[in-house]
Amino acid sequence: MNPSQPTGNYYNPAPVVDAPSGGFMALCFFFPVVGLILYLVWKDTLPMRAHSCGKGALIGVIVWFALGIVMGIISGIIAAAMVNNGGYHFY
């Protein structure tokens, strides 16, 4: 048995190891609300893991907001080009 690994049993559970988690960061990137909730729940007990969740959620919000703006601009350009060039004809 490796002495550096936490061990435990039913009566003495193993201690929870706090470390940044890339998996939770990815989850929180795609679902920022989950990241906010996990950050608020873990900020006192697991601060490093909470920080990675909060960072993933913040990056996710920024990226999704920027993508929304870019897609809106592209849609506006396409709509303007269609109107100026005759666009759709409903015969």
Secondary structure, DSSP 8 states (H G I E B T S, - for coil): --TTS----SSS---------HHHHHHHHH-HHHHHHHHHHHTTT-HHHHHHHHHHHHHHHHHHHHHHHHHHHHHHHHHHHHHHTT-----
